Amino acid sequence: VPTDPSFGKFPMHAAHELVPFGVMQINLLRVSTNSPHLSAWAQLHGPMDFTHHPIAPPGAAVITHDKPDQRASWAPHGAHGYYVGPALQHYR
């Protein structure tokens, strides 16, 4: 349970970080003009595999894992952050 009262409130000065994710979501929902049976995203990038790249609500509060060699022995095992989109270059 996070103890920081501001945790979970996405900072508005970082709203520009959500734009690429919004574009991806719109293109996933939009039909391709060349092939009506495909989404615009699938036409440009190939099919989206949601099992390899799960999608969460944009701006959701997350805790990222810190590796043991990057933290002290009894330090918290994660850092607070916000979800800004899937890492499409990496496999889950």
Contacts in CASP RR format, 6 or more apart in sequence:
PFRMAT RR
TARGET T0000
AUTHOR 0000-0000-0000
METHOD contacts of the structure
MODEL  1
VPTDPSFGKFPMHAAHELVPFGVMQINLLRVSTNSPHLSAWAQLHGPMDF
THHPIAPPGAAVITHDKPDQRASWAPHGAHGYYVGPALQHYR
2 8 0 8 1.000
2 61 0 8 1.000
2 63 0 8 1.000
2 80 0 8 1.000
4 80 0 8 1.000
7 61 0 8 1.000
7 80 0 8 1.000
8 60 0 8 1.000
8 61 0 8 1.000
8 82 0 8 1.000
10 59 0 8 1.000
10 61 0 8 1.000
10 82 0 8 1.000
11 82 0 8 1.000
14 82 0 8 1.000
14 84 0 8 1.000
17 84 0 8 1.000
18 58 0 8 1.000
18 59 0 8 1.000
18 84 0 8 1.000
18 85 0 8 1.000
20 85 0 8 1.000
21 58 0 8 1.000
21 84 0 8 1.000
21 85 0 8 1.000
21 86 0 8 1.000
22 58 0 8 1.000
24 41 0 8 1.000
24 85 0 8 1.000
25 55 0 8 1.000
26 40 0 8 1.000
27 39 0 8 1.000
27 40 0 8 1.000
27 41 0 8 1.000
27 44 0 8 1.000
28 39 0 8 1.000
28 40 0 8 1.000
28 41 0 8 1.000
28 48 0 8 1.000
29 39 0 8 1.000
30 39 0 8 1.000
30 40 0 8 1.000
30 41 0 8 1.000
31 38 0 8 1.000
31 39 0 8 1.000
31 40 0 8 1.000
32 38 0 8 1.000
32 39 0 8 1.000
32 40 0 8 1.000
32 42 0 8 1.000
32 43 0 8 1.000
33 40 0 8 1.000
34 43 0 8 1.000
35 43 0 8 1.000
39 48 0 8 1.000
41 48 0 8 1.000
42 48 0 8 1.000
51 92 0 8 1.000
52 91 0 8 1.000
52 92 0 8 1.000
53 86 0 8 1.000
53 87 0 8 1.000
53 88 0 8 1.000
53 92 0 8 1.000
54 86 0 8 1.000
54 92 0 8 1.000
55 85 0 8 1.000
55 86 0 8 1.000
56 62 0 8 1.000
56 83 0 8 1.000
56 85 0 8 1.000
57 83 0 8 1.000
58 83 0 8 1.000
58 84 0 8 1.000
58 85 0 8 1.000
59 82 0 8 1.000
59 83 0 8 1.000
59 84 0 8 1.000
60 82 0 8 1.000
60 83 0 8 1.000
61 80 0 8 1.000
61 81 0 8 1.000
61 82 0 8 1.000
61 83 0 8 1.000
62 80 0 8 1.000
62 81 0 8 1.000
62 82 0 8 1.000
62 83 0 8 1.000
63 78 0 8 1.000
63 79 0 8 1.000
63 80 0 8 1.000
63 81 0 8 1.000
64 78 0 8 1.000
64 79 0 8 1.000
64 81 0 8 1.000
65 77 0 8 1.000
65 78 0 8 1.000
66 75 0 8 1.000
66 76 0 8 1.000
66 77 0 8 1.000
66 78 0 8 1.000
66 79 0 8 1.000
71 77 0 8 1.000
71 78 0 8 1.000
END
